[in-house]
């Protein structure tokens, strides 16, 4: 139990767990829509991608805010706006990479999508950490907690 607590104290581990859940959740939605409607919607699975992002983002926000970055107080709507912007960048990357991955590899959308997610997950982790849930130095009481239990971005000017 102590080892589990130590492991869960690391923000990166919490990000991987929550991100893993959200990825499976989002991929489940994507796959269901793609398999149910497939080429009737579009050739590259972009409409299922939009649908899955639209459903998964609010769920992901709540989990990231409460579990990963452990934000308390502050302006939840501002955090949500930043979270959506960050996920918009991830969505844009995914939107571009999904068809490219399919064309280059010849894989169907259901297989190509998880491959594109690897890159998107890495990019969005840093964006969430330094943008979505950042706090000003003077606002340490509501700061997102980093893996070493110190407020995120304290040394960075804002």
N, C-alpha and C positions, 0 to 999 in steps of 0.2 A: 504494500500500500504506500509506503514512503517513497519507493522508486516511482510509482505511478504519479504521486503528487509532484515529485521533482520534475518528471517528464512533462506533466501538464502545466507546470509553472513557466515553461518555455513557450513564448508567444508563437514561435515558428511551428512547434508541434501542434498547438491549438489551431493555427492557420491551416495546417495540412489536414487535420481531422475535420474541421468545419468545411474546408474547401473540398475535401474528399466527399463528404456528405452532399454538399451542394452540387458538385460535379456529377455524382451519380443521380441525384434528383433531376438536375437539368438535362443530363443525357437521357434519362428515362422519359422525360417529356418529349425531347427531341426525337428519340427513337420511336415512341408511340405515334407521334404526329406523322413522322416520315413513313413509317410502315403502314399506317392507316390511309394516308392520302398520297404519299409518294410523289410521283411525277405529275399527278393532277395539280399539284401546287406549283412546283418548279423543278428544274433539272438538277440543281446543285444543293437542294435542301436548305435554301436560305429562308424560306417562309417558316419552316419548322424551327429554324434557329431563332428567328424573331419571337415566335410564340414561346419557346422555352426560356429565352432571356426575360421576357416580360413577366412570366410567372415566377421564375427563380430569383430575380433581383430583390424583391421585398423580403423574401425568406432569408436570403444570404445577408442582407443588411442587418436584420435583427440578430442573427447568429454571430456575425463579425463584431458588431457593436458590443454585445453582451458577453460573448465567450472569448473571442480572439483578442480584441483590443481593450476589453473591459472598461469601456467608457461609461462614466457616470456623470449625470448632469450635462451641462452644455446645451447647445441647440441641436436637437435631434433632426430637425428639418434641414439645417445647414449640413450636418453630417450626411443625411440621406442624399441631399443634392450633390455633394462631393462624391459620395459612393456611386451614384448613378453616372456622374461624369466619368469616373474611373472605369466603371463597367462599360460605359459607352466607348472608351478607348479600347478596352478588351473586346467588346463586340465588334468594333471596326476592324481590329486585327483579325478576329475570327472570321468576319465577313469576307475579308480579302484572302486570308490563308486557306479557308475551307475549299473553295473551288480550285485554287492553285494546287493544293495537296491532292485533290482528286485527279486533276489533269496530269500532274507529274507522276503520281503513283498508280493511277488507274483504279484506285479504291472507291467503293461506294461511300456515300455521305455518312452512313452509320459507323463506318470504320475510320474514315478520314477525320471526323469531328474530334474524337478523343486525342488524336495525334496533334491537332492544332491547339488543343486545350493546354498541352504541356507548356508551350511558349507563353500563352495568355496568362496562365496561373503565375508564372514567375514575374512577368511584367506587372500584373495587378497587385501582387503582394507588396511590392515596393511602393506602388502608387497609393495603396490603402494606408500603408504605414506612415508615409510622409505627406499625404494629402488628405485622404478621406477622413481620417480620425486624428489628425494632428491637433495640438493645442498650443497656444502661445505660452511662452516661458512663464508669464505671470499667472497663467491659469492652470497651475499644477494640481489643484484640488480636483479638477475634472479631467485630468490628463489620461490619455490612453496609456496603458501600462506596457512597457517593453519587456523582453524576455528576462532582463536582469532586475525587474521590478522598479526601474526608474522611469519617469515619464518620458514618453516618446518625444523626440525633437526638441528637448529643452535647450540644447546648445545652438540650435539653428535660429537665425533671425527671421522674424515674420513681418 
